[in-house]
């Protein structure tokens, strides 16, 4: 069904649904950050700490974008917002990489973390389902921003998988070095997101705009509502209500 064929009531329902999805995801990221950082500190796990910091940056990014769109003219804050997001991801990558290298050089094995394993498994189970639901809703509504945001949830799934593998290898096989290597993988994803934000790609920073009820400017193929690499990527989405 195309966006133009939607009834007013159906479109309003879909917009509310997207806002609830985004709000729920942000709340989950807050809880995820608290649990991951706490468990990481107890176990001395670079991967868990990196995972928790990534959740913190994701929440901060949503707040930055919401702040941008709270301005009378969001374009005046766009460059600063993207720079703040990029710097946050770069700082995350630097801190996590430094801690992972320290652990590798010092041969400092992390402790077994049942809480971390449970968290990674839960995130790996939850995030793909939420991503599918948001993408399906976004495609019906014709919202490029919602579709782009759903792809960020897929990225979170990859991070969860990397974390889970690292924690399991450490716990089951005693491969302690798998934990800091998983942390370096997480840092690599952070660098990727930081580079996208620095270059002005709004596809990676859409949650705050969706929660605020605004559409992020995006000219990248990743925002194509049909998932293809052709056609205009920027489809206007009316304010969520």
C-alpha positions in Angstrom: 0.0 0.0 0.0 1.4 3.4 -0.9 1.5 6.3 1.5 -0.9 8.3 -0.7 -3.5 5.4 -0.4 -3.5 5.5 3.4 -6.5 6.9 5.2 -5.9 9.7 7.6 -6.7 7.5 10.6 -4.4 4.7 9.4 -1.6 7.1 8.8 -2.0 8.6 12.3 -2.0 5.1 13.8 1.2 4.2 12.0 2.9 7.4 13.1 2.0 6.8 16.7 3.2 3.2 16.4 6.6 4.4 15.1 6.9 6.9 17.9 6.2 4.2 20.5 8.7 1.9 18.8 11.4 4.6 19.0 10.5 5.6 22.6 10.6 2.0 23.6 14.0 1.4 21.9 15.5 4.4 23.6 14.2 3.2 27.0 15.6 -0.2 26.3 19.0 1.3 25.3 19.1 3.1 28.7 18.4 -0.1 30.6 20.9 -1.9 28.3 23.6 0.7 29.0 23.1 0.4 32.8 23.2 -3.4 32.8 26.1 -3.7 30.4 28.3 -1.1 32.1 27.6 -2.6 35.6 28.3 -6.1 34.4 31.3 -5.0 32.5 32.8 -3.3 35.5 32.3 -6.4 37.7 33.7 -8.8 35.1 36.4 -6.6 33.8 35.0 -7.1 30.3 36.1 -4.7 27.6 33.3 -5.9 25.3 30.6 -5.4 27.8 31.8 -1.9 28.6 32.0 -1.1 24.9 28.5 -2.4 24.3 27.2 -0.3 27.2 29.0 2.8 26.0 27.5 2.3 22.5 24.0 2.3 24.0 24.9 5.5 25.9 26.0 7.1 22.7 22.8 5.9 20.8 20.6 7.5 23.5 22.7 10.7 23.4 22.5 10.8 19.6 18.7 10.6 19.8 18.8 13.5 22.3 21.1 15.5 20.0 18.8 15.1 17.0 15.7 15.9 19.1 17.5 19.1 20.3 18.2 20.0 16.6 14.6 19.7 15.6 13.4 21.6 18.6 14.8 24.7 16.9 12.6 27.0 14.8 14.9 26.2 11.9 16.5 22.7 12.5 19.0 23.4 9.6 20.8 25.9 11.8 21.7 23.2 14.3 22.3 20.4 11.8 26.1 20.6 11.4 26.7 21.0 15.1 24.4 18.1 15.9 26.2 15.8 13.4 29.6 16.9 14.8 28.5 16.1 18.4 27.3 12.7 17.4 30.4 11.9 15.4 32.7 13.0 18.2 30.7 10.9 20.7 31.2 7.8 18.5 34.9 8.5 17.9 35.5 9.0 21.6 33.7 5.7 22.3 35.9 3.9 19.7 39.0 5.4 21.3 38.2 4.5 24.9 37.0 1.0 24.0 40.0 0.3 21.7 42.5 1.5 24.4 40.9 -0.7 27.0 40.8 -3.7 24.7 44.5 -3.3 23.7 45.4 -2.9 27.4 43.6 -6.2 28.2 45.4 -8.0 25.3 48.8 -6.7 26.2 48.5 -7.3 29.9 46.8 -10.7 29.2 44.1 -9.6 31.6 41.3 -12.2 31.3 37.8 -11.0 32.1 35.6 -13.0 34.5 32.7 -15.1 33.4 29.6 -12.9 33.1 26.2 -14.7 33.1 24.5 -11.3 33.2 26.4 -10.1 30.2 25.6 -13.3 28.2 21.9 -13.0 29.1 21.9 -9.3 28.0 23.6 -10.0 24.7 21.2 -12.9 24.0 18.2 -10.9 24.9 19.3 -8.0 22.7 20.0 -10.4 19.8 16.5 -11.8 20.1 14.7 -8.5 20.5 16.4 -6.1 18.2 15.8 -7.9 14.9 12.1 -8.3 15.7 11.8 -4.6 16.5 13.7 -3.7 13.4 11.4 -5.8 11.2 8.3 -4.3 12.8 9.5 -0.7 12.4 10.6 -1.4 8.8 7.2 -2.9 8.0 5.4 0.1 9.5 7.7 2.6 7.8 7.2 1.0 4.4 3.4 1.1 4.8 3.6 4.7 5.9 6.2 5.6 3.2 8.6 7.0 5.8 12.3 6.9 4.7 13.4 7.9 8.2 11.6 5.1 9.9 13.1 2.6 7.5 16.6 4.0 8.0 16.1 3.9 11.8 15.1 0.2 11.5 18.4 -0.5 9.8 20.2 1.0 12.8 18.4 -1.6 14.9 19.8 -4.3 12.6 23.3 -2.8 13.3 22.6 -3.1 17.1 21.8 -6.8 16.4 25.3 -7.2 14.9 26.9 -5.6 18.0 24.9 -8.0 20.2 26.1 -11.0 18.2 29.7 -9.9 18.4 29.3 -9.4 22.2 27.6 -12.7 22.7 30.3 -14.6 20.7 33.1 -12.9 22.7 31.5 -13.7 26.1 30.6 -17.3 25.2 34.1 -18.0 23.9 35.6 -16.7 27.1 33.2 -18.5 29.4 32.9 -21.9 27.6 36.4 -22.3 26.0 38.5 -20.0 28.2 39.4 -17.9 25.2 39.8 -14.7 27.2 41.2 -12.8 24.2 37.9 -13.1 22.4 36.4 -10.5 24.8 38.8 -7.7 23.9 38.6 -8.7 20.2 34.8 -8.3 20.4 35.3 -4.9 22.0 37.5 -3.9 19.0 34.7 -5.0 16.7 32.3 -2.8 18.6 34.8 0.1 18.3 34.9 -0.5 14.6 31.1 -0.1 14.3 31.4 3.0 16.3 34.0 4.5 13.9 31.7 3.6 11.0 28.7 5.5 12.6 31.0 8.4 13.5 32.2 8.7 10.0 28.7 8.7 8.6 27.6 11.4 11.0 30.6 13.5 10.3 30.0 13.3 6.6 26.4 14.5 7.0 24.6 11.2 6.6 21.4 11.5 8.6 20.5 7.9 8.0 22.3 6.8 11.1 20.9 9.5 13.4 17.1 9.3 13.0 15.7 8.2 16.3 15.6 11.7 17.9 13.8 13.1 14.9 11.2 10.4 14.8 10.6 10.8 18.5 10.3 14.6 18.0 8.1 14.1 15.0 10.4 15.3 12.2 12.1 14.0 9.1 15.8 13.9 8.7 17.3 15.1 5.5 18.8 12.2 3.7 20.2 11.7 0.3 21.8 8.3 0.8 20.4 5.2 -0.9 20.0 3.6 2.5 16.9 5.7 3.0 15.1 4.4 0.0 11.7 3.3 1.3 11.6 0.2 -0.9 15.1 -0.8 0.1 16.4 -0.3 -3.4 19.3 1.9 -4.5 17.3 3.9 -6.9 15.0 6.8 -6.8 14.8 9.8 -4.3 15.6 8.9 -0.8 14.0 11.8 1.0 10.3 11.3 1.6 8.5 13.8 3.9 6.8 12.3 6.9 4.2 14.5 8.7 4.7 15.1 12.4 3.9 12.1 14.5 0.9 12.5 16.7 
